[in-house]
């Protein structure tokens, strides 16, 4: 499983998960969810767009278990 994680006030929060690594720069996500996840291995960083603030790109991290 792959997890998309953002940091909010320094605390990591999982906002999306998928069986495959589908995460790419400029994808759009709702950045408010806080999903259960068990990240183990860092894969990459991507620059996403949060639907709450579409004018500000946001760096997110992709992990896998």
mmCIF file of the N, C-alpha and C atoms, coordinates in Angstrom:
data_MODEL
# 
_entry.id   MODEL 
# 
loop_
_atom_site.group_PDB 
_atom_site.id 
_atom_site.type_symbol 
_atom_site.label_atom_id 
_atom_site.label_alt_id 
_atom_site.label_comp_id 
_atom_site.label_asym_id 
_atom_site.label_entity_id 
_atom_site.label_seq_id 
_atom_site.pdbx_PDB_ins_code 
_atom_site.Cartn_x 
_atom_site.Cartn_y 
_atom_site.Cartn_z 
_atom_site.occupancy 
_atom_site.B_iso_or_equiv 
_atom_site.pdbx_formal_charge 
_atom_site.auth_seq_id 
_atom_site.auth_comp_id 
_atom_site.auth_asym_id 
_atom_site.auth_atom_id 
_atom_site.pdbx_PDB_model_num 
ATOM 1   N N  . UNK A 1 1  ? 0.841  -1.166 0.000  1.00 0.00 ? 1  UNK A N  1 
ATOM 2   C CA . UNK A 1 1  ? 0.000  0.000  0.000  1.00 0.00 ? 1  UNK A CA 1 
ATOM 3   C C  . UNK A 1 1  ? 0.893  1.239  0.000  1.00 0.00 ? 1  UNK A C  1 
ATOM 4   N N  . UNK A 1 2  ? 0.479  2.265  -0.723 1.00 0.00 ? 2  UNK A N  1 
ATOM 5   C CA . UNK A 1 2  ? 1.182  3.544  -0.783 1.00 0.00 ? 2  UNK A CA 1 
ATOM 6   C C  . UNK A 1 2  ? 0.350  4.598  -0.057 1.00 0.00 ? 2  UNK A C  1 
ATOM 7   N N  . UNK A 1 3  ? 1.042  5.501  0.620  1.00 0.00 ? 3  UNK A N  1 
ATOM 8   C CA . UNK A 1 3  ? 0.382  6.516  1.433  1.00 0.00 ? 3  UNK A CA 1 
ATOM 9   C C  . UNK A 1 3  ? 0.878  7.898  1.046  1.00 0.00 ? 3  UNK A C  1 
ATOM 10  N N  . UNK A 1 4  ? -0.046 8.844  0.949  1.00 0.00 ? 4  UNK A N  1 
ATOM 11  C CA . UNK A 1 4  ? 0.294  10.240 0.697  1.00 0.00 ? 4  UNK A CA 1 
ATOM 12  C C  . UNK A 1 4  ? 0.174  10.976 2.026  1.00 0.00 ? 4  UNK A C  1 
ATOM 13  N N  . UNK A 1 5  ? 1.281  11.565 2.465  1.00 0.00 ? 5  UNK A N  1 
ATOM 14  C CA . UNK A 1 5  ? 1.344  12.165 3.794  1.00 0.00 ? 5  UNK A CA 1 
ATOM 15  C C  . UNK A 1 5  ? 1.763  13.624 3.686  1.00 0.00 ? 5  UNK A C  1 
ATOM 16  N N  . UNK A 1 6  ? 1.036  14.466 4.409  1.00 0.00 ? 6  UNK A N  1 
ATOM 17  C CA . UNK A 1 6  ? 1.380  15.888 4.510  1.00 0.00 ? 6  UNK A CA 1 
ATOM 18  C C  . UNK A 1 6  ? 1.705  16.190 5.963  1.00 0.00 ? 6  UNK A C  1 
ATOM 19  N N  . UNK A 1 7  ? 2.420  17.278 6.183  1.00 0.00 ? 7  UNK A N  1 
ATOM 20  C CA . UNK A 1 7  ? 2.706  17.722 7.544  1.00 0.00 ? 7  UNK A CA 1 
ATOM 21  C C  . UNK A 1 7  ? 1.861  18.950 7.837  1.00 0.00 ? 7  UNK A C  1 
ATOM 22  N N  . UNK A 1 8  ? 1.176  18.892 8.962  1.00 0.00 ? 8  UNK A N  1 
ATOM 23  C CA . UNK A 1 8  ? 0.353  20.015 9.398  1.00 0.00 ? 8  UNK A CA 1 
ATOM 24  C C  . UNK A 1 8  ? 0.820  20.394 10.795 1.00 0.00 ? 8  UNK A C  1 
ATOM 25  N N  . UNK A 1 9  ? 1.388  21.571 10.917 1.00 0.00 ? 9  UNK A N  1 
ATOM 26  C CA . UNK A 1 9  ? 1.963  22.037 12.177 1.00 0.00 ? 9  UNK A CA 1 
ATOM 27  C C  . UNK A 1 9  ? 2.989  21.040 12.712 1.00 0.00 ? 9  UNK A C  1 
ATOM 28  N N  . UNK A 1 10 ? 3.757  20.439 11.794 1.00 0.00 ? 10 UNK A N  1 
ATOM 29  C CA . UNK A 1 10 ? 4.823  19.522 12.168 1.00 0.00 ? 10 UNK A CA 1 
ATOM 30  C C  . UNK A 1 10 ? 4.399  18.079 12.346 1.00 0.00 ? 10 UNK A C  1 
ATOM 31  N N  . UNK A 1 11 ? 3.102  17.815 12.417 1.00 0.00 ? 11 UNK A N  1 
ATOM 32  C CA . UNK A 1 11 ? 2.618  16.445 12.625 1.00 0.00 ? 11 UNK A CA 1 
ATOM 33  C C  . UNK A 1 11 ? 2.245  15.813 11.286 1.00 0.00 ? 11 UNK A C  1 
ATOM 34  N N  . UNK A 1 12 ? 2.746  14.603 10.990 1.00 0.00 ? 12 UNK A N  1 
ATOM 35  C CA . UNK A 1 12 ? 2.388  13.943 9.728  1.00 0.00 ? 12 UNK A CA 1 
ATOM 36  C C  . UNK A 1 12 ? 0.944  13.457 9.751  1.00 0.00 ? 12 UNK A C  1 
ATOM 37  N N  . UNK A 1 13 ? 0.282  13.593 8.596  1.00 0.00 ? 13 UNK A N  1 
ATOM 38  C CA . UNK A 1 13 ? -1.109 13.153 8.472  1.00 0.00 ? 13 UNK A CA 1 
ATOM 39  C C  . UNK A 1 13 ? -1.297 12.485 7.117  1.00 0.00 ? 13 UNK A C  1 
ATOM 40  N N  . UNK A 1 14 ? -1.842 11.298 7.126  1.00 0.00 ? 14 UNK A N  1 
ATOM 41  C CA . UNK A 1 14 ? -2.112 10.549 5.900  1.00 0.00 ? 14 UNK A CA 1 
ATOM 42  C C  . UNK A 1 14 ? -3.413 11.053 5.287  1.00 0.00 ? 14 UNK A C  1 
ATOM 43  N N  . UNK A 1 15 ? -3.338 11.543 4.045  1.00 0.00 ? 15 UNK A N  1 
ATOM 44  C CA . UNK A 1 15 ? -4.543 12.087 3.406  1.00 0.00 ? 15 UNK A CA 1 
ATOM 45  C C  . UNK A 1 15 ? -5.079 11.205 2.285  1.00 0.00 ? 15 UNK A C  1 
ATOM 46  N N  . UNK A 1 16 ? -4.274 10.213 1.851  1.00 0.00 ? 16 UNK A N  1 
ATOM 47  C CA . UNK A 1 16 ? -4.740 9.320  0.790  1.00 0.00 ? 16 UNK A CA 1 
ATOM 48  C C  . UNK A 1 16 ? -3.905 8.044  0.822  1.00 0.00 ? 16 UNK A C  1 
ATOM 49  N N  . UNK A 1 17 ? -4.498 6.954  0.322  1.00 0.00 ? 17 UNK A N  1 
ATOM 50  C CA . UNK A 1 17 ? -3.768 5.690  0.203  1.00 0.00 ? 17 UNK A CA 1 
ATOM 51  C C  . UNK A 1 17 ? -4.249 4.959  -1.038 1.00 0.00 ? 17 UNK A C  1 
ATOM 52  N N  . UNK A 1 18 ? -3.343 4.167  -1.621 1.00 0.00 ? 18 UNK A N  1 
ATOM 53  C CA . UNK A 1 18 ? -3.667 3.471  -2.855 1.00 0.00 ? 18 UNK A CA 1 
ATOM 54  C C  . UNK A 1 18 ? -2.790 2.227  -2.952 1.00 0.00 ? 18 UNK A C  1 
ATOM 55  N N  . UNK A 1 19 ? -3.290 1.212  -3.635 1.00 0.00 ? 19 UNK A N  1 
ATOM 56  C CA . UNK A 1 19 ? -2.524 -0.018 -3.827 1.00 0.00 ? 19 UNK A CA 1 
ATOM 57  C C  . UNK A 1 19 ? -1.291 0.206  -4.697 1.00 0.00 ? 19 UNK A C  1 
ATOM 58  N N  . UNK A 1 20 ? -1.363 1.201  -5.588 1.00 0.00 ? 20 UNK A N  1 
ATOM 59  C CA . UNK A 1 20 ? -0.258 1.495  -6.509 1.00 0.00 ? 20 UNK A CA 1 
ATOM 60  C C  . UNK A 1 20 ? 0.273  2.900  -6.252 1.00 0.00 ? 20 UNK A C  1 
ATOM 61  N N  . UNK A 1 21 ? 1.488  3.147  -6.684 1.00 0.00 ? 21 UNK A N  1 
ATOM 62  C CA . UNK A 1 21 ? 2.071  4.480  -6.570 1.00 0.00 ? 21 UNK A CA 1 
ATOM 63  C C  . UNK A 1 21 ? 1.546  5.347  -7.718 1.00 0.00 ? 21 UNK A C  1 
ATOM 64  N N  . UNK A 1 22 ? 0.418  5.987  -7.477 1.00 0.00 ? 22 UNK A N  1 
ATOM 65  C CA . UNK A 1 22 ? -0.220 6.805  -8.507 1.00 0.00 ? 22 UNK A CA 1 
ATOM 66  C C  . UNK A 1 22 ? 0.071  8.296  -8.328 1.00 0.00 ? 22 UNK A C  1 
ATOM 67  N N  . UNK A 1 23 ? 0.853  8.641  -7.335 1.00 0.00 ? 23 UNK A N  1 
ATOM 68  C CA . UNK A 1 23 ? 1.034  10.036 -6.951 1.00 0.00 ? 23 UNK A CA 1 
ATOM 69  C C  . UNK A 1 23 ? 2.064  10.752 -7.813 1.00 0.00 ? 23 UNK A C  1 
ATOM 70  N N  . UNK A 1 24 ? 1.636  11.900 -8.363 1.00 0.00 ? 24 UNK A N  1 
ATOM 71  C CA . UNK A 1 24 ? 2.485  12.706 -9.233 1.00 0.00 ? 24 UNK A CA 1 
ATOM 72  C C  . UNK A 1 24 ? 2.323  14.177 -8.883 1.00 0.00 ? 24 UNK A C  1 
ATOM 73  N N  . UNK A 1 25 ? 3.292  14.989 -9.309 1.00 0.00 ? 25 UNK A N  1 
ATOM 74  C CA . UNK A 1 25 ? 3.201  16.434 -9.116 1.00 0.00 ? 25 UNK A CA 1 
ATOM 75  C C  . UNK A 1 25 ? 1.925  16.974 -9.740 1.00 0.00 ? 25 UNK A C  1 
ATOM 76  N N  . UNK A 1 26 ? 1.386  18.007 -9.096 1.00 0.00 ? 26 UNK A N  1 
ATOM 77  C CA . UNK A 1 26 ? 0.228  18.775 -9.561 1.00 0.00 ? 26 UNK A CA 1 
ATOM 78  C C  . UNK A 1 26 ? -1.101 18.036 -9.456 1.00 0.00 ? 26 UNK A C  1 
ATOM 79  N N  . UNK A 1 27 ? -1.130 16.883 -8.780 1.00 0.00 ? 27 UNK A N  1 
ATOM 80  C CA . UNK A 1 27 ? -2.410 16.227 -8.520 1.00 0.00 ? 27 UNK A CA 1 
ATOM 81  C C  . UNK A 1 27 ? -3.129 17.016 -7.435 1.00 0.00 ? 27 UNK A C  1 
ATOM 82  N N  . UNK A 1 28 ? -4.455 16.915 -7.408 1.00 0.00 ? 28 UNK A N  1 
ATOM 83  C CA . UNK A 1 28 ? -5.258 17.656 -6.454 1.00 0.00 ? 28 UNK A CA 1 
ATOM 84  C C  . UNK A 1 28 ? -5.879 16.702 -5.428 1.00 0.00 ? 28 UNK A C  1 
ATOM 85  N N  . UNK A 1 29 ? -5.822 17.094 -4.147 1.00 0.00 ? 29 UNK A N  1 
ATOM 86  C CA . UNK A 1 29 ? -6.353 16.268 -3.058 1.00 0.00 ? 29 UNK A CA 1 
ATOM 87  C C  . UNK A 1 29 ? -7.023 17.135 -2.007 1.00 0.00 ? 29 UNK A C  1 
ATOM 88  N N  . UNK A 1 30 ? -7.984 16.546 -1.333 1.00 0.00 ? 30 UNK A N  1 
ATOM 89  C CA . UNK A 1 30 ? -8.532 17.138 -0.125 1.00 0.00 ? 30 UNK A CA 1 
ATOM 90  C C  . UNK A 1 30 ? -7.499 16.864 0.960  1.00 0.00 ? 30 UNK A C  1 
ATOM 91  N N  . UNK A 1 31 ? -6.924 17.874 1.538  1.00 0.00 ? 31 UNK A N  1 
ATOM 92  C CA . UNK A 1 31 ? -5.832 17.694 2.507  1.00 0.00 ? 31 UNK A CA 1 
ATOM 93  C C  . UNK A 1 31 ? -6.317 17.632 3.950  1.00 0.00 ? 31 UNK A C  1 
ATOM 94  N N  . UNK A 1 32 ? -7.624 17.526 4.175  1.00 0.00 ? 32 UNK A N  1 
ATOM 95  C CA . UNK A 1 32 ? -8.139 17.490 5.542  1.00 0.00 ? 32 UNK A CA 1 
ATOM 96  C C  . UNK A 1 32 ? -8.291 16.089 6.132  1.00 0.00 ? 32 UNK A C  1 
ATOM 97  N N  . UNK A 1 33 ? -8.400 15.003 5.351  1.00 0.00 ? 33 UNK A N  1 
ATOM 98  C CA . UNK A 1 33 ? -8.579 13.682 5.979  1.00 0.00 ? 33 UNK A CA 1 
ATOM 99  C C  . UNK A 1 33 ? -7.395 13.290 6.856  1.00 0.00 ? 33 UNK A C  1 
ATOM 100 N N  . UNK A 1 34 ? -7.684 12.412 7.781  1.00 0.00 ? 34 UNK A N  1 
ATOM 101 C CA . UNK A 1 34 ? -6.651 11.843 8.653  1.00 0.00 ? 34 UNK A CA 1 
ATOM 102 C C  . UNK A 1 34 ? -6.891 10.337 8.680  1.00 0.00 ? 34 UNK A C  1 
ATOM 103 N N  . UNK A 1 35 ? -6.328 9.643  7.674  1.00 0.00 ? 35 UNK A N  1 
ATOM 104 C CA . UNK A 1 35 ? -6.563 8.214  7.499  1.00 0.00 ? 35 UNK A CA 1 
ATOM 105 C C  . UNK A 1 35 ? -5.561 7.385  8.302  1.00 0.00 ? 35 UNK A C  1 
ATOM 106 N N  . UNK A 1 36 ? -5.980 6.206  8.676  1.00 0.00 ? 36 UNK A N  1 
ATOM 107 C CA . UNK A 1 36 ? -5.064 5.265  9.323  1.00 0.00 ? 36 UNK A CA 1 
ATOM 108 C C  . UNK A 1 36 ? -4.036 4.813  8.291  1.00 0.00 ? 36 UNK A C  1 
ATOM 109 N N  . UNK A 1 37 ? -2.773 4.781  8.676  1.00 0.00 ? 37 UNK A N  1 
ATOM 110 C CA . UNK A 1 37 ? -1.751 4.272  7.776  1.00 0.00 ? 37 UNK A CA 1 
ATOM 111 C C  . UNK A 1 37 ? -0.554 3.778  8.574  1.00 0.00 ? 37 UNK A C  1 
ATOM 112 N N  . UNK A 1 38 ? 0.253  2.968  7.930  1.00 0.00 ? 38 UNK A N  1 
ATOM 113 C CA . UNK A 1 38 ? 1.423  2.387  8.569  1.00 0.00 ? 38 UNK A CA 1 
ATOM 114 C C  . UNK A 1 38 ? 2.622  2.550  7.636  1.00 0.00 ? 38 UNK A C  1 
ATOM 115 N N  . UNK A 1 39 ? 3.084  3.804  7.442  1.00 0.00 ? 39 UNK A N  1 
ATOM 116 C CA . UNK A 1 39 ? 4.183  4.030  6.509  1.00 0.00 ? 39 UNK A CA 1 
ATOM 117 C C  . UNK A 1 39 ? 5.491  3.476  7.045  1.00 0.00 ? 39 UNK A C  1 
ATOM 118 N N  . UNK A 1 40 ? 6.232  2.831  6.171  1.00 0.00 ? 40 UNK A N  1 
ATOM 119 C CA . UNK A 1 40 ? 7.505  2.251  6.583  1.00 0.00 ? 40 UNK A CA 1 
ATOM 120 C C  . UNK A 1 40 ? 8.678  2.799  5.768  1.00 0.00 ? 40 UNK A C  1 
ATOM 121 N N  . UNK A 1 41 ? 8.497  2.920  4.464  1.00 0.00 ? 41 UNK A N  1 
ATOM 122 C CA . UNK A 1 41 ? 9.614  3.277  3.589  1.00 0.00 ? 41 UNK A CA 1 
ATOM 123 C C  . UNK A 1 41 ? 9.270  4.511  2.759  1.00 0.00 ? 41 UNK A C  1 
ATOM 124 N N  . UNK A 1 42 ? 10.125 5.532  2.841  1.00 0.00 ? 42 UNK A N  1 
ATOM 125 C CA . UNK A 1 42 ? 9.953  6.739  2.037  1.00 0.00 ? 42 UNK A CA 1 
ATOM 126 C C  . UNK A 1 42 ? 10.175 6.402  0.568  1.00 0.00 ? 42 UNK A C  1 
ATOM 127 N N  . UNK A 1 43 ? 9.286  6.919  -0.302 1.00 0.00 ? 43 UNK A N  1 
ATOM 128 C CA . UNK A 1 43 ? 9.392  6.675  -1.744 1.00 0.00 ? 43 UNK A CA 1 
ATOM 129 C C  . UNK A 1 43 ? 9.824  7.947  -2.481 1.00 0.00 ? 43 UNK A C  1 
ATOM 130 N N  . UNK A 1 44 ? 9.106  9.045  -2.245 1.00 0.00 ? 44 UNK A N  1 
ATOM 131 C CA . UNK A 1 44 ? 9.409  10.285 -2.977 1.00 0.00 ? 44 UNK A CA 1 
ATOM 132 C C  . UNK A 1 44 ? 8.621  11.447 -2.395 1.00 0.00 ? 44 UNK A C  1 
ATOM 133 N N  . UNK A 1 45 ? 8.953  12.658 -2.843 1.00 0.00 ? 45 UNK A N  1 
ATOM 134 C CA . UNK A 1 45 ? 8.160  13.847 -2.552 1.00 0.00 ? 45 UNK A CA 1 
ATOM 135 C C  . UNK A 1 45 ? 7.454  14.270 -3.830 1.00 0.00 ? 45 UNK A C  1 
ATOM 136 N N  . UNK A 1 46 ? 6.249  14.768 -3.671 1.00 0.00 ? 46 UNK A N  1 
ATOM 137 C CA . UNK A 1 46 ? 5.490  15.311 -4.799 1.00 0.00 ? 46 UNK A CA 1 
ATOM 138 C C  . UNK A 1 46 ? 4.909  16.654 -4.382 1.00 0.00 ? 46 UNK A C  1 
ATOM 139 N N  . UNK A 1 47 ? 4.692  17.512 -5.361 1.00 0.00 ? 47 UNK A N  1 
ATOM 140 C CA . UNK A 1 47 ? 4.067  18.803 -5.101 1.00 0.00 ? 47 UNK A CA 1 
ATOM 141 C C  . UNK A 1 47 ? 2.613  18.710 -5.527 1.00 0.00 ? 47 UNK A C  1 
ATOM 142 N N  . UNK A 1 48 ? 1.703  18.772 -4.548 1.00 0.00 ? 48 UNK A N  1 
ATOM 143 C CA . UNK A 1 48 ? 0.283  18.591 -4.823 1.00 0.00 ? 48 UNK A CA 1 
ATOM 144 C C  . UNK A 1 48 ? -0.459 19.912 -4.644 1.00 0.00 ? 48 UNK A C  1 
ATOM 145 N N  . UNK A 1 49 ? -1.709 19.897 -5.037 1.00 0.00 ? 49 UNK A N  1 
ATOM 146 C CA . UNK A 1 49 ? -2.603 21.019 -4.822 1.00 0.00 ? 49 UNK A CA 1 
ATOM 147 C C  . UNK A 1 49 ? -3.663 20.574 -3.813 1.00 0.00 ? 49 UNK A C  1 
ATOM 148 N N  . UNK A 1 50 ? -3.778 21.301 -2.712 1.00 0.00 ? 50 UNK A N  1 
ATOM 149 C CA . UNK A 1 50 ? -4.843 21.028 -1.741 1.00 0.00 ? 50 UNK A CA 1 
ATOM 150 C C  . UNK A 1 50 ? -6.092 21.776 -2.199 1.00 0.00 ? 50 UNK A C  1 
ATOM 151 N N  . UNK A 1 51 ? -7.213 21.097 -2.271 1.00 0.00 ? 51 UNK A N  1 
ATOM 152 C CA . UNK A 1 51 ? -8.444 21.726 -2.759 1.00 0.00 ? 51 UNK A CA 1 
ATOM 153 C C  . UNK A 1 51 ? -8.871 22.894 -1.873 1.00 0.00 ? 51 UNK A C  1 
ATOM 154 N N  . UNK A 1 52 ? -8.435 22.894 -0.619 1.00 0.00 ? 52 UNK A N  1 
ATOM 155 C CA . UNK A 1 52 ? -8.792 23.986 0.297  1.00 0.00 ? 52 UNK A CA 1 
ATOM 156 C C  . UNK A 1 52 ? -8.044 25.272 -0.027 1.00 0.00 ? 52 UNK A C  1 
ATOM 157 N N  . UNK A 1 53 ? -6.840 25.148 -0.615 1.00 0.00 ? 53 UNK A N  1 
ATOM 158 C CA . UNK A 1 53 ? -6.007 26.307 -0.961 1.00 0.00 ? 53 UNK A CA 1 
ATOM 159 C C  . UNK A 1 53 ? -5.347 26.053 -2.316 1.00 0.00 ? 53 UNK A C  1 
ATOM 160 N N  . UNK A 1 54 ? -6.122 26.066 -3.393 1.00 0.00 ? 54 UNK A N  1 
ATOM 161 C CA . UNK A 1 54 ? -5.583 25.692 -4.707 1.00 0.00 ? 54 UNK A CA 1 
ATOM 162 C C  . UNK A 1 54 ? -4.503 26.620 -5.252 1.00 0.00 ? 54 UNK A C  1 
ATOM 163 N N  . UNK A 1 55 ? -4.374 27.811 -4.695 1.00 0.00 ? 55 UNK A N  1 
ATOM 164 C CA . UNK A 1 55 ? -3.368 28.753 -5.210 1.00 0.00 ? 55 UNK A CA 1 
ATOM 165 C C  . UNK A 1 55 ? -1.971 28.469 -4.657 1.00 0.00 ? 55 UNK A C  1 
ATOM 166 N N  . UNK A 1 56 ? -1.867 27.635 -3.619 1.00 0.00 ? 56 UNK A N  1 
ATOM 167 C CA . UNK A 1 56 ? -0.575 27.360 -2.984 1.00 0.00 ? 56 UNK A CA 1 
ATOM 168 C C  . UNK A 1 56 ? -0.183 25.892 -3.136 1.00 0.00 ? 56 UNK A C  1 
ATOM 169 N N  . UNK A 1 57 ? 0.812  25.571 -3.975 1.00 0.00 ? 57 UNK A N  1 
ATOM 170 C CA . UNK A 1 57 ? 1.289  24.182 -4.063 1.00 0.00 ? 57 UNK A CA 1 
ATOM 171 C C  . UNK A 1 57 ? 1.820  23.728 -2.703 1.00 0.00 ? 57 UNK A C  1 
ATOM 172 N N  . UNK A 1 58 ? 1.726  22.447 -2.447 1.00 0.00 ? 58 UNK A N  1 
ATOM 173 C CA . UNK A 1 58 ? 2.061  21.879 -1.148 1.00 0.00 ? 58 UNK A CA 1 
ATOM 174 C C  . UNK A 1 58 ? 2.925  20.643 -1.355 1.00 0.00 ? 58 UNK A C  1 
ATOM 175 N N  . UNK A 1 59 ? 4.007  20.535 -0.606 1.00 0.00 ? 59 UNK A N  1 
ATOM 176 C CA . UNK A 1 59 ? 4.878  19.363 -0.730 1.00 0.00 ? 59 UNK A CA 1 
ATOM 177 C C  . UNK A 1 59 ? 4.317  18.241 0.154  1.00 0.00 ? 59 UNK A C  1 
ATOM 178 N N  . UNK A 1 60 ? 4.149  17.060 -0.452 1.00 0.00 ? 60 UNK A N  1 
ATOM 179 C CA . UNK A 1 60 ? 3.676  15.885 0.269  1.00 0.00 ? 60 UNK A CA 1 
ATOM 180 C C  . UNK A 1 60 ? 4.696  14.766 0.077  1.00 0.00 ? 60 UNK A C  1 
ATOM 181 N N  . UNK A 1 61 ? 4.655  13.808 0.966  1.00 0.00 ? 61 UNK A N  1 
ATOM 182 C CA . UNK A 1 61 ? 5.581  12.679 0.906  1.00 0.00 ? 61 UNK A CA 1 
ATOM 183 C C  . UNK A 1 61 ? 4.805  11.400 0.604  1.00 0.00 ? 61 UNK A C  1 
ATOM 184 N N  . UNK A 1 62 ? 5.401  10.544 -0.195 1.00 0.00 ? 62 UNK A N  1 
ATOM 185 C CA . UNK A 1 62 ? 4.815  9.242  -0.503 1.00 0.00 ? 62 UNK A CA 1 
ATOM 186 C C  . UNK A 1 62 ? 5.640  8.187  0.231  1.00 0.00 ? 62 UNK A C  1 
ATOM 187 N N  . UNK A 1 63 ? 4.947  7.349  0.980  1.00 0.00 ? 63 UNK A N  1 
ATOM 188 C CA . UNK A 1 63 ? 5.562  6.243  1.700  1.00 0.00 ? 63 UNK A CA 1 
ATOM 189 C C  . UNK A 1 63 ? 4.879  4.950  1.278  1.00 0.00 ? 63 UNK A C  1 
ATOM 190 N N  . UNK A 1 64 ? 5.497  3.825  1.574  1.00 0.00 ? 64 UNK A N  1 
ATOM 191 C CA . UNK A 1 64 ? 4.856  2.529  1.357  1.00 0.00 ? 64 UNK A CA 1 
ATOM 192 C C  . UNK A 1 64 ? 5.112  1.644  2.568  1.00 0.00 ? 64 UNK A C  1 
ATOM 193 N N  . UNK A 1 65 ? 4.263  0.639  2.711  1.00 0.00 ? 65 UNK A N  1 
ATOM 194 C CA . UNK A 1 65 ? 4.476  -0.264 3.839  1.00 0.00 ? 65 UNK A CA 1 
ATOM 195 C C  . UNK A 1 65 ? 5.207  -1.501 3.411  1.00 0.00 ? 65 UNK A C  1 
# 
